[in-house]
Amino acid sequence: MPTRWFFYHTAEDPFAFPAGPGALKLRLFVQGGQQLCCTVIHSDRYDSPGSEQPLLMERVGSAGAYEIHEAVILTETGKCRYLFHAQNPAGEYVWFGERGVAVNREHAGSFQYAYMHRSEALKLPSWSTGSVVYQIYPSSFNQGTLQGITEKIPYLQELGVTAVYMTPIFESPSEHKYNTSDYYRIDPAFGSIDDLKALVEEAHRHGIKVLLDAVFNHAGDTFFAFRDVLEHGEHSRYKDWFFIRSYPVRQLPSPTYETFAKAEASMPKLNMDNPETADYMLAVAKYWVREAGIDGWRLDVANEVNPQFWTRLRRELKAEFPELLLIGEIMHASGPWLRGDQFDGGMNYVLREAVLEFFALQASGPARFMEQLLHAEALCNDQANSAMFQLLGSHDTERFLTACKENGRGWDREGTALKRMKLAVFFQLTYIGIPMIYYGDEVGMEGATDPHCRKPMLWQAQEQNAELHEWYKTLIALRRQHTILQKGAFRPWFTDEVRGVLGFVRRWEQDKIGVIINNSPNAYQLELCSLRSDKNVLTDLLSGATIRNSGRILVEIEPFGCLLLY
């Protein structure tokens, strides 16, 4: 038996999951640096052992200490038995199955995917693929009203976005509206339910979907149920709607009840284990879809709410509104919430950290950046990855352009900041998932974290960065024109650590687009392997320049430049 190699697989999402009718996708982690060739042998789980068919697995790429190999096996019955064979260039091999690593297959055992239930597949709204989302902080956008947002729908359509997500608009005493007073009333500062209906109608007329923000982890201290608890204490019929630690209920000097974050007295945590509370909030979620025709919910602090509530919410909302998009706010790895029973996707802060590190801070090189991309993608199934909100910033983060100006290599950080921002946007709009643009980023708005990242939108042309605005429009248009950029798989192409250059491929069926990014202040000439065998000439979709595509291709790339080769 060869030196022991590392393997990891389990017969459950995200290592085994439905990838379409009669298709099961398998993902295997293997030890890096061993140049292992991996094959999966598979059959119906009731077929006689020995009847399995071999299928060579694709090496997707390296995520550091481990490599990712994938294969899609086809099954008519949905009942699968399989195990893996790995071999190195020297001819040494092992089998890997449910019982671990062994030199013969019987001792390794087989993995069992007992049955592919149709409900296991994460069914996404038909409109979500190819979407580009624009996040609005309502009080800072246009006049601070829903009517003001409605007036800017033509601006959003011209930019090219296909969906709008607004932070909370329900009645609340705060400016941010995350401490809700009345879940059934639009905050008067923003307008009325009729204004929301008009906004949704106008957005739909321009081909734009509308998502609202739901705060079901906590309410405000002015919420009727919590006011009753403050007044009647342990005699309140709503005491079980919250987590009360002791009576009498006090807010100061320290709350005697659980809150959002640390002792946020104005945000008492809701007890979603309580059937009455869950029923109330579920009715709220249905009400606004029925009354205003919204297209989705972004769910605040989703990782702190009982998952059973989210399972019920998904089941009931999707039964009535199958085209509704559900996005969870989870500011860490969100795979456990994206297995098909809770959310369609999440706000991908893990990806943002990698993008921030590579482009803004320049604290990592192409190899680490590529490893981070592969690692994050491997922790979710394909459907969930395609529904992730891929963001550079939000109302909770520093503006990306500010991060670029305050960080990076060299003495001229501010001088290269816009170029690095443009590279990050280029990556965002050529990568998988759903790009989410935070309002004002497209015109060069700056600001540190809250409240500075929530400044009023810049509408005066002389205050806007026209170059960046045009860059966003160009890239969004290209994304919407090319199915590969909307639906295609992501695969590494190359990394050049010394030069600070990387490339990846977007692949859809037999079609490919090559993406090259130069995150350095130097121009380079690169000799690369051929991108595709069906074309003699490649075109850079950004400049229109053509490149001969033979056995090797020669490309010129400018300082902080990028190419989109098709």
N, C-alpha and C positions, 0 to 999 in steps of 0.2 A: 504493500500500500504506500502511495507517495506521501510526502510531507503533508500533514493535514491542512486542508484548505477550508476557508470560511465560506459557508453558504447560509442564506436565509430565505425562507419562503413559508407562508402559511396559506391554507386553502380558504382564504377569506379576503375581502376587500381591504387594502388596495393591491394585494398580491394575486388575487384571482377574482375576476368580476365579469359580468356580461358586457360584451362589446357590440351587441347587435343580436338579431334573431339567430339562434343556433351557434353563436360565437362566444367563446370564453377566452378572455385575455389573461395570460399568466405573466407574472413578473418575478424574476429571480435575482437576488443580490449575491454576488460572488466576490471572492477576495481579489483585490486589485493587484496588478503587476504580474499576474501569472499567465496571461495570454490564453485563457481557457476558452475552448470551443464547447458550447453547451447545446445539448439536444434534449428535447422533451419527448418521451414516448407515452402515448395516450390511447385510450379505448373507452368504450362504454364500460361502466363499472361492473356490469354483469357479464361481460364477455370473459372468456377463459383467459387466464394469465398466459402471456406469450403471444397474444394476438394484437398487442399494441402496435401502433404506427409511429415511426420516428418523424420528428419535425425539428429542423435546425432552428435555434433561437437567434434573434438579432441582438447583437451587442449594441446597446443604445449609447453608452458612454460611461465615463468614470465620474463617480461622485466622491472622489478622494480615496479613502481606504477600500472602498468597494466599487464594483462595476455593476451596471444594470443590464440584464438580458431579458428580452421579451419575446413572446410568441402568442399567436391567436390560434386556438384549436377549434375546429368545427365539430359540432355534435348534433345529431338528429334527435336524440332523446333527452339531452340536457343532463345526462347522468355520466359523470366523468371520473375516470381513474387515470393517474399519471405519475410519473417520476422523472428525475433528471439524470442525465449522464454528462460528465464534464471531463475533458481531456486536454492535457497541455501539449506543446509542440514536441516534447520528448516522447509522447505516446503514453505517458502515465495517465491513468483515469480513475475515477470513482463514480459511484452512484449516490444520489441524494434523494431521500424520500421521507415519508412521515416518521420513520424511526431513526433518521439521521444519515450519516455518511457511512458507506460500506463498499467493499470491493466487489460484492455481487448484489444484484438487484433484489434478490429475495430478502437479504438481510437489511437492505435499506427500506423496504416497505414501499407502499404507494400512498400518494395523497389522494383524497377523495373529495370531489366537489359533487355532493350527493344529488343535487337537482338545481337546475337554473330556473328559479321562480321568476315569472314575468315581472312581478312587482319589484324585484331586486334592481332592475335597471333604472338608473336615474333618468326619468323622462323630463326633458327640458322644454320650456315654451319654444314654439317654432320660430319666434322672432328674436330669441336671445342670441343665436349664432350670428356673428357678424355685427353685433351691436357695438356702438360707441357711446358711453354714458358720460353725462356732464353733471357734476355735483354742484348744487346751489345751496348756499347759506342764505335763506330768504331775506333776513333783515338787512343783508349787505348787498343785495343784488341790484335791483332797480326800483327805487322808491320804497323798498322794504315791504312790498305788498305782492299778493298773488296777481293782482291786475298788472302790476309792473312787470312781473315775470312773463305774463301772457303777451305783453307788448313786445317782448324780446324773443318770442318764438321764431320769427323770421331770421333773427341774428343766429340763433342756434342751428336752424336749418342750413343757413349759408356756411356755417362752420363745418357742418356735416354730421353732427351728433344725431343719434337715433333714439336716445332715451335720456330722461332727466331724473335725477334723484335729489329730493329736497330733504334737508334736516327737518326736525319736527315743526309742524305748523299748528298744533293743537293748543288750546288755551293754557297759558302758563304765565306766572309772574316774572319769569326771567327772560333775558334776551335770547338765550340759547334754546329755551323751550324743552329741555330734557327733564324738567320736573313738572309733569303734567297736572293741571288742575281739573280739566274736563276733556275726556277722550272723545266726546261726541260734539265738540264745538271748535270751530276754527278760531284761533286767537284773533280778537278784533283788530289788533295792530296789522294783521295780514289781510283781513277781509272777512268773507263769509263763505258758507258752503256753495252759494251760487258762484262766487269768484273761483272757487276750486273747480267746480263743474265747467265753467267757461275756460279755465286754463287747460283742463284735460281735453275738452272738445277741440280747442284751437291746436293743441299739441298733436292730437290724433289727425287732424286735418292736414298737418304738415309731416305726417309719418313719424312722429316722435312719441314714445311711450313715457309714462309718468309713474315714478315710484315714490312712496312716502316712507317716512321713518317712524317705526313703532317702538315705543319704550315700554316693554312688558316686564322688565327686570325690577323696576322701581317706579313709583308714582311721585307726585309732588306732595308736600305737606299741606297743600290747600285742596287736595283731592277729597271729595266728599266723604269717602270711607275713612280716610285717616283723620279728618276733622272730627268725625264722630268718635273715633278712638281717643283723640286728645280730650274730648269733652266728657265722655262716659267711662273711659278707662276699661277695666276688666268687665264692665257691664255692657260694653258696646257690642252690638251684633256683628260688627266688622273686625273684631280683635284678631280673628284667625285669618284675616286677609294679609296680615303682616307678621313679622317675627318680633314679638314684644318680649324683652328680656325681664322686665320687672315693672311693677306698678307702684305709685302712679306714673303715668307716661310723661317723661320730661324730654325736652329738646336741648336744654342747656343745664350745666356747662358741657355735658356729654350726653348724647341721645341714649335712651334706655331701650332702644330697638335697633335692629339691623338696618343698615343703610347701604346705598351705593357707595363704593370705594371706602374711604376711611372717615367715618363720623360725619358724613354729609347729611346734616340734620334735615335739610329741606327735601331729601330724596329717600323716603322710607322704602325698604326693599319689600316687594310683593311676594306673598306666599302662594306660588303657583301650584303647590301640592294641594291647596284647598280647592275643592270642586267649584265653589261659588266664584272665587277669584278667577279661576281658569275659564269658567263659562262666560264671565263678564268680558274678559279680554278677547276671547275668541269671537264673541259677538261684535266687539269693536272692529276686529280685523275684517270680518265679513261686511259690516255696515258700510265702510268706506269704499269697498270694491263695488258693492251693489249701488250705492247712492251716487258716487262720483265717477265710477268707471275706471279707477286707477288700475295700473298694470302690474304692480308688485309692491312688496314690502322689503325694506331694509330693517333688520331686527337688532336693536341696540343691546349691547352687553349680552349677546346670545349665549355665551359660554357659561354664564352664571345662573341661567334659568333651567329648571328641571327638564331634561331631554324628553320626558314623557309628554310634556305640554307641547313641545315643538312637533313631536310625532303626530299628536292629535291635530294640531293646527294644520300641518301639511296635509294630512289625510282629508280633513273636512274642507279646507280651502281648495285643494286641487280637484276634489270631487265636483265642486260647483264651478270652479274657475280653473280649468286645466292649463290655461295660457298664462297664469300668474307666475311671476318670478319671485323667489324667496331667497334673500341674501342675508347671511348672518354676519354680524360684526364680531369677529374673533381676531384678536390682535396677536395671535401666535398660530402655530400649526393647527389647521382646522379640519384635518382629515376625518376625525371621529364624528363630526357633525355633518359630513358630506357623503354618507354611505347610501343615500337614497331614501332615508326615512325622516329626514329633517329639512335641510336646506338644499337649494340648487347649487349655490356657490357661496363664497365668503369674500370679505374685503382682504385682499392679499397683502397684509403688512409684512409678512415674511419675505415676499418678493421685493417689496419696497426697500427693506433693509439692505438686501443684496445690491439693488440698483443704486441706492444712496452710497454704499461703500465703494462701489466700482467707479461711478461717474462723478459724484459730488465730492466725496472725500478722497478719492483715488488712493484708498488705503488697501486695495486688493488688486491683483492682476487678473488677466483673462482666464487663467486656469482655475483659480478659486471661484471666480464669477460663474463660469460654466458649471463647475461642480455644485455650486449652490442652486443653480437653476434645475439641474437634473435631480438633486436631492429633494427639493421642494415638490417638483412634479411627481416624483415617484411615491410620495406619501398620500396622493389622492388618485382616485380612478379618473379615467379620461373624460367622462362626462362632467364631473365636478371641476376638473381643470379648465374645461371649455367655458364654464360659467363663473369663473373667479373674476372679481373686480380687480384689475391690475392697475394699481394707483401709484403715482409719484408723490402724492400728498393728499391731505384732507383737512377738515376743520380742526383736527386734533394734532396736526403736525406742523413743523416748520415748512415754509414754502421751499420748494425744491431749488428755485433759482437763488434764494438766500443761502441755502446749504452749499451750493456751488461757489458762491462768492466768498464765503467765509472759510472754505476748505479747499483742499487740492494741493498738488505738488507745485513747487516753483515759487518765484516771487510775484508772478503776474496772475494771481488767482482770479482777481476780478476780470482781468482781460480775457481769460479763457472760460469764464463762468457760463456765458451764453452758449458757447460752442459745446460745452459739456452738457448743458441743459438740453440743447437740440439733439445731441447723441442719445440721451436718456429717453427723450420723446420718440426718437426714431426706433429705439429698441422697444419701447412700450407699444407702439403701433404696428410693429412687425412680429410681435411675440404672440403666443397663444392666449386664449381667454378673452375677457371683455375689458378693453381699455377704459379707465375712468379718469376723466379730466376734472380737476378741481377748479371751480370758477376763477377766472382771472389768470390762471397759469398760462393760458394761450396768448395773453397780451403782456406777459412779463411782470405780473404782480409779485411783490416781495413781502417778507414778514417773518418774524420768529414765530414760535408757537403761540397758542391761544393767550391773549386775544389778537395778537398782531397778524395772525394768518387769516383773520376774519374781517379785515378792513373792507370798506365799500368797494364795489367793482369799479374799475377804471373805464369810463365810457368816452372820455375826451380823446380824440385821435392823437393829439400831441403828447398825451401821457402814455400811450400804448406802444409796445414794441411791435412794430409792423412786420419786421422780419420773422419774429417768432410766430406771430399770428398766421402769416402766410405759410410757414413751415407746418403748423398744425393742419391747416386746410389741405395742403398738398398730401400729407401722409394719410389723413383720414380718407381722402378721396381715393388714394391708391388702395387702401385697405378694403374699401367698399367695392372697388372695381375687380379685385382679385379674390376668387373663392379660396385659393391656397392660403392667403393671409387670414382668412376668417375661420377656415375649418382644418387647415393642414396641420399635420404632426410637426413637432419640433425635434430636430436632430442636430447634434454638434457637427461642425465641419472641420474646424481647426482652431487652435489657440497658439499664438506666438507671444510667449511671456516676455521675451526680451524687448520686442517692439511695442507691446501693449495693444496688439491687434487680435481680433477673434472673428470667427465666421460661424454661422449656423444655417441650416437648411429648413425651410418650411415645405412640407411634402403632402400633396393631396392626390390620391390615386397615383397616376403615373406622372403627374406634373410637379415641378419643383421651382422654388425661388430661393436664390442664395443671398444671404444677408452678411455684409462685412462691416465691421466697426473698428475704427482706429482711434483709440482713446489715448492719443499721445500728441505732442506738439510737432511731430516730425512727419514729413511725407515719406512714403515707402513704395517700393516696387515689390510686389509679391508674386511668386510663382506657386501656383496651387494646382491640385489635382482637378481634373475635369468635373464640372458640376453635373452635366447630363449628356447622355450619348445621342439624344435625338435632335440636337441643334448644333450647327456649325458656328453660329454667331449668337452671343449673349448681348442683351441690351440692359443698360443701367436705367431702370425706370425713373430715377430721379433726374438724370441729366440728358438721357437719350443717347449717350455715348455707347458705341458697340465694341465688343471684345471678341476676338477669335477664340472659339471653344474647340481645341484639339485635345490631344492626350494630356497636355498641361495648358493652363491658362495663365496669362501674364496680366496683372492688374496694377494700375497706378491709383494710390489713395492719398488724399490730401491730409494735412494735419487736422486732427479731430474731424476727419471726414468719414463718409459712409457710402456704401454701394448697395443697390437693390437689383440683383442680376436675374434676368428672366430670359 
